[in-house]
Amino acid sequence: MRPRPVTLPDDMHPHNTIIEWWYFNGHVSDEAGNRYAFMDCLFRADANKVKIPYLKNIFGRSTAGKYILFAHSTLVDLAHKKAYKNVQNISLASRDSFKRPLFYANYIDPVAATGGFVVHEMAETAPGTFHIKTDTFDLVMTSVKKPMFEGGEGFITVRGRDSFYYSLTDLETTGSVLVDGKWIAVKGRSWMDHQWADVAYAKDQWTWFSIQLDDGTDIMCVEYSDGKGKDQLVDILDAHGHGTHFSNATFSHGAEKWKSRTTHAEYPLEWNITIPGKNIVLRTSALLEDGEMIFGAINYWEGPVSVTAIVGDKKIKGVGFMELAGYPSDYNYLLLTGKKVNASVQREIARRVKGLLR
């Protein structure tokens, strides 16, 4: 891939790369002060090149040059430490998805579609304003700060992997969440990431954070490993929209960990991140234990964190989201909506998807 400046809103649309995702997270609260956190991510992938095993089991090599979609979301009720997770192993998009002047995707889970189902939506309704809808939340978000272009212009390289990457780090958010069968009005702040690359990422590991500090500073930081070495990347956008970029940071985890009963993967829940270029030390702590998402034979941890930043001699509170991917597990089953994928399910999904791939 050749570096070039990211152009918005045009680059919000899909690109012909191996993998691409549109990702939102946020922290919101209701009128009573109850707090919630959410994540919503839509993926678009070249089924032949992305190296996700079950895709070839379902589609074989008939998808050459075609793209498939899948989507993951979660809503966390922070008061009760409960996560409502949704993993669409395959998503079917409407015919008008990705065809409007601004980004628009309307999609369903074909397995759930045999019974009652919710149509999911992820759309840019005006430049910098977004609507996302899943089974458990319906939210409108408006960006109030200029974009963060990771690496300076929105192009990064970690362990030899190139990707385009930009974020909208401060989105004013309103809408509602579904908890215990009741829709609850909420408001708060959100974050959006959009990344695309000609990379499979199949066996790599990363520890990633999006962080929103109370003084208006927003930070993306990641440690990326390919098994042979590690790279770090930090991007900071201050309250006035001024960006700085660093490739030097130290990540170390604390004693608190959570071990999954399903995959036996162990995820560190506390982290210390030192950014010497800005004299910043970040201390993060997960706001729930079981943030594990299971996608086919892949498992990762995704969820909200509390943050304390030490900037020089000043202490600043904040919130964020953490993603831990590629952490060792002994999980090697092929799952689809909690059940082993068998030949009949594979044939049924392939039948529904054929001719509808984007």
matplotlib code that plots the C-alpha trace (Angstrom):
import matplotlib.pyplot as plt

x = [0.0, 1.2, 0.7, -1.5, -3.6, -7.0, -9.9, -13.3, -16.1, -15.0, -12.7, -15.5, -16.7, -15.3, -12.0, -10.8, -8.5, -8.2, -9.8, -11.6, -13.7, -15.8, -15.8, -17.6, -17.4, -18.7, -19.7, -23.3, -25.5, -29.3, -31.1, -30.7, -26.9, -26.7, -23.8, -23.5, -20.8, -21.1, -19.1, -20.2, -18.0, -18.8, -16.1, -15.7, -13.2, -12.0, -13.1, -10.3, -7.5, -8.4, -7.4, -10.4, -10.8, -14.5, -15.1, -13.5, -15.4, -18.6, -17.8, -14.9, -13.2, -16.3, -15.9, -12.8, -12.8, -15.9, -16.4, -18.2, -19.5, -19.6, -20.4, -19.8, -21.4, -21.8, -23.7, -22.4, -24.6, -21.9, -24.0, -24.6, -21.3, -23.3, -22.5, -25.1, -23.0, -23.9, -21.6, -22.8, -20.4, -21.9, -23.9, -26.2, -26.4, -29.3, -29.0, -28.6, -25.8, -22.5, -24.3, -25.4, -23.4, -22.5, -21.5, -24.5, -24.8, -28.0, -27.5, -28.9, -27.7, -29.0, -29.1, -31.3, -33.4, -35.4, -37.1, -37.5, -34.6, -33.4, -32.0, -28.7, -27.6, -24.4, -24.7, -23.2, -26.4, -24.5, -20.8, -19.5, -22.9, -23.7, -26.5, -25.9, -28.5, -28.2, -30.3, -29.4, -28.8, -30.0, -27.7, -26.9, -23.4, -22.0, -18.3, -17.2, -13.5, -11.4, -10.3, -7.3, -5.2, -3.0, 0.6, 0.0, -2.0, -3.9, -1.3, 0.6, 3.1, 3.5, 5.7, 5.8, 2.0, 0.7, -2.8, -4.9, -6.3, -8.2, -10.5, -13.2, -12.4, -15.1, -18.7, -21.6, -24.0, -27.7, -30.2, -31.4, -30.1, -32.1, -31.6, -33.9, -36.4, -36.7, -35.4, -33.7, -32.7, -29.0, -26.4, -22.6, -19.4, -18.3, -15.3, -15.1, -12.3, -12.0, -9.1, -8.4, -5.4, -4.1, -3.1, -4.7, -3.8, -4.7, -2.0, -0.9, -1.4, -2.3, -3.1, -5.1, -6.8, -8.9, -8.8, -10.9, -9.5, -11.6, -9.5, -10.4, -7.3, -7.9, -5.4, -5.0, -2.3, -1.4, 1.3, 1.5, 3.3, 3.9, 5.6, 9.1, 9.0, 6.8, 6.0, 4.2, 2.1, 0.6, -1.6, -2.8, -5.3, -5.5, -8.6, -7.9, -7.5, -3.7, -2.3, 1.0, 2.4, 4.9, 6.3, 7.8, 5.7, 6.0, 3.1, 3.0, 0.1, -0.9, -1.7, -5.5, -6.4, -9.5, -9.4, -12.1, -13.8, -14.6, -11.2, -8.9, -7.4, -6.1, -6.6, -4.8, -7.4, -5.0, -2.4, 0.3, 1.3, 4.1, 4.4, 7.8, 7.4, 4.6, 5.6, 2.3, 1.6, -1.7, -3.2, -6.3, -8.6, -11.3, -14.9, -16.0, -14.3, -15.9, -15.4, -14.5, -15.9, -15.8, -15.8, -15.5, -12.1, -11.0, -11.4, -10.6, -11.4, -13.3, -14.7, -14.7, -12.0, -11.5, -8.4, -6.1, -3.5, -0.5, 0.7, 3.8, 2.6, -1.1, -3.7, -6.5, -9.3, -10.9, -12.6, -11.8, -12.0, -9.5, -9.1, -6.8, -6.5, -4.3, -3.8, -3.0, -5.9, -6.5, -9.8, -10.0, -13.6, -15.5, -18.5, -21.5, -23.9, -22.8, -23.1, -20.6, -20.9, -22.0, -22.3, -26.0, -25.6, -22.7, -24.8, -27.8, -25.6, -23.9, -27.3, -28.6, -25.4, -24.8, -25.4, -25.6, -22.0, -20.6]
y = [0.0, 3.5, 6.3, 9.2, 11.6, 10.4, 12.4, 12.7, 11.9, 10.0, 7.6, 6.6, 4.4, 0.8, 0.2, -2.9, -4.2, -7.6, -6.3, -3.1, -2.2, 0.7, 0.7, 2.7, 2.7, 4.9, 5.7, 6.9, 7.4, 7.8, 10.5, 8.5, 8.4, 4.7, 4.2, 2.0, 1.4, 0.0, -1.2, -1.7, -2.9, -3.8, -5.7, -6.2, -8.8, -10.6, -14.1, -15.7, -13.6, -12.8, -16.2, -16.8, -20.6, -21.0, -18.7, -21.2, -24.0, -22.2, -20.7, -22.7, -20.8, -19.5, -16.1, -15.0, -11.3, -11.0, -9.4, -10.7, -8.8, -9.7, -7.6, -7.6, -5.5, -5.4, -3.3, -3.2, -2.4, -1.1, -1.1, -4.8, -5.7, -7.4, -7.5, -8.1, -9.5, -10.0, -11.7, -12.0, -14.5, -13.5, -10.4, -9.8, -6.3, -4.6, -3.8, -0.1, -0.5, 1.3, 3.0, 6.3, 9.5, 9.2, 5.9, 3.7, 0.0, -1.8, -5.5, -8.6, -11.8, -14.5, -17.2, -15.0, -14.0, -17.3, -16.0, -12.4, -10.2, -6.6, -4.8, -3.3, 0.0, 2.0, 5.2, 8.7, 10.8, 14.1, 14.8, 14.0, 12.7, 9.0, 6.7, 3.2, 0.6, -2.9, -5.3, -3.4, 0.3, 3.0, 6.0, 9.3, 10.7, 14.0, 14.8, 18.0, 17.8, 17.5, 14.0, 12.2, 11.0, 8.3, 8.6, 12.2, 11.7, 8.5, 5.9, 3.7, 0.8, -1.7, -4.8, -4.2, -4.1, -1.0, 0.4, 3.5, 4.6, 7.6, 8.3, 10.7, 10.8, 13.1, 12.3, 13.9, 11.0, 10.6, 7.8, 4.8, 1.4, -1.8, -3.3, -6.0, -5.5, -1.7, 1.1, 3.8, 7.2, 8.0, 10.6, 10.7, 10.6, 8.1, 7.3, 6.1, 4.2, 3.4, 1.2, -0.7, -2.8, -5.4, -7.6, -10.7, -10.2, -13.8, -14.7, -11.3, -10.0, -6.4, -4.5, -1.5, 1.5, 4.4, 6.9, 10.1, 12.2, 14.7, 17.6, 17.0, 15.0, 11.9, 9.1, 6.1, 3.7, 0.2, -2.4, -4.7, -8.1, -10.4, -13.1, -11.9, -8.4, -5.6, -2.1, 0.7, 3.5, 6.5, 9.3, 12.2, 14.9, 17.7, 19.7, 22.2, 19.5, 19.6, 16.2, 14.5, 11.1, 8.8, 5.3, 4.9, 3.7, 1.1, -1.3, -3.4, -5.2, -5.3, -8.4, -8.5, -10.9, -12.8, -16.4, -17.5, -20.8, -21.2, -20.6, -20.7, -17.5, -15.2, -11.5, -8.8, -6.3, -3.7, -1.8, 0.9, 2.7, 5.2, 7.8, 9.5, 11.9, 13.7, 12.7, 10.8, 7.7, 6.0, 3.5, 1.6, -0.8, -2.9, -2.1, -5.7, -9.1, -11.1, -8.9, -11.9, -12.0, -15.4, -15.3, -18.6, -19.9, -16.4, -14.9, -11.5, -9.2, -6.0, -3.6, -0.4, 0.8, 3.5, 5.7, 7.7, 9.8, 11.3, 14.2, 15.6, 16.2, 16.5, 13.8, 13.6, 11.0, 9.5, 6.6, 4.4, 1.1, -1.8, -4.5, -7.6, -9.7, -12.7, -13.7, -17.5, -19.9, -23.6, -22.9, -24.5, -25.2, -23.7, -21.9, -20.1, -18.4, -20.7, -24.0, -26.1, -25.4, -28.5, -29.2, -28.5, -25.0, -24.2, -25.2, -23.1, -20.0, -20.4, -20.7, -17.4, -15.5, -16.6, -13.7, -11.1, -10.7, -7.2]
z = [0.0, -0.8, 1.8, 0.9, 2.9, 4.0, 2.5, 4.3, 3.9, 0.7, 2.6, 4.9, 2.0, 1.4, -0.2, -2.2, 0.5, 2.3, 5.5, 6.6, 9.6, 10.9, 14.7, 17.4, 21.2, 23.9, 27.4, 28.1, 31.1, 31.8, 33.7, 37.0, 36.5, 35.6, 33.3, 30.2, 27.6, 24.0, 21.1, 17.5, 14.6, 11.0, 9.1, 5.3, 4.1, 1.0, 1.9, 0.0, 1.4, 5.0, 6.4, 8.6, 8.5, 8.7, 5.7, 3.4, 5.0, 4.2, 0.8, -0.6, -3.3, -5.0, -3.5, -5.4, -5.7, -3.5, -0.1, 2.9, 6.0, 9.6, 12.7, 16.4, 19.1, 22.9, 25.4, 29.0, 31.9, 34.2, 37.4, 37.1, 35.3, 32.6, 28.9, 26.1, 23.2, 19.6, 17.1, 13.5, 11.9, 8.5, 7.8, 4.8, 3.5, 1.8, -1.9, -1.3, 1.3, 0.3, -2.6, -1.1, -1.3, 2.4, 4.1, 4.6, 5.7, 6.5, 7.4, 9.2, 10.7, 8.3, 11.0, 13.3, 10.3, 10.5, 13.6, 15.0, 14.1, 14.2, 11.1, 12.1, 10.6, 10.5, 8.5, 8.1, 7.9, 7.4, 7.3, 10.8, 12.1, 12.4, 13.3, 14.6, 15.5, 16.9, 18.9, 22.1, 21.2, 18.8, 18.9, 17.0, 17.3, 16.1, 15.9, 17.7, 17.1, 14.0, 13.0, 14.4, 11.5, 13.0, 12.0, 10.9, 7.6, 8.4, 7.3, 9.8, 9.7, 12.5, 12.2, 8.4, 8.1, 6.4, 7.0, 6.6, 9.9, 11.2, 14.2, 15.3, 19.0, 20.4, 19.3, 21.2, 21.6, 22.3, 21.9, 23.8, 25.1, 25.7, 29.2, 30.7, 28.0, 28.5, 26.3, 28.3, 27.0, 27.3, 26.4, 26.5, 24.4, 21.8, 19.6, 16.0, 14.2, 10.5, 9.3, 6.1, 5.0, 2.6, 5.6, 7.0, 10.7, 11.4, 14.0, 15.3, 18.8, 19.9, 23.0, 22.0, 23.8, 22.9, 25.8, 26.4, 29.3, 31.2, 30.1, 26.4, 25.5, 23.4, 23.0, 20.8, 21.8, 20.7, 21.2, 18.2, 18.0, 15.1, 17.3, 16.4, 17.8, 19.0, 17.8, 19.7, 18.3, 20.1, 18.7, 20.9, 20.0, 22.6, 23.6, 20.8, 18.1, 17.9, 17.1, 18.1, 17.1, 18.8, 18.1, 21.6, 24.6, 27.3, 28.0, 31.2, 32.8, 36.4, 38.6, 37.9, 35.1, 33.9, 32.5, 30.1, 30.9, 27.2, 25.5, 28.6, 27.3, 30.1, 29.7, 31.8, 33.1, 34.4, 32.3, 32.8, 29.6, 29.7, 26.9, 27.4, 24.5, 26.4, 30.0, 30.4, 32.4, 31.9, 34.3, 33.1, 34.8, 33.1, 34.2, 33.8, 33.7, 30.9, 27.8, 25.6, 22.1, 20.2, 16.4, 14.8, 15.9, 17.0, 20.5, 21.8, 24.7, 24.2, 26.8, 28.8, 31.1, 33.7, 33.2, 35.4, 33.6, 35.2, 33.0, 34.6, 38.2, 37.2, 37.7, 35.1, 35.1, 32.0, 30.4, 27.4, 25.7, 25.6, 22.9, 23.5, 20.4, 19.7, 23.3, 23.6, 24.1, 23.5, 21.8, 18.4, 17.8, 14.9, 16.4, 15.0, 17.3, 20.2, 18.3, 16.3, 12.6, 10.8, 7.1, 6.9, 8.6, 6.2, 3.2, 4.4, 5.0, 1.6, -0.1, 1.5, 0.9, -2.7, -5.1, -2.2, -1.4, -1.5]

ax = plt.figure().add_subplot(projection="3d")
ax.plot(x, y, z, "-o")
ax.set_aspect("equal")
plt.show()
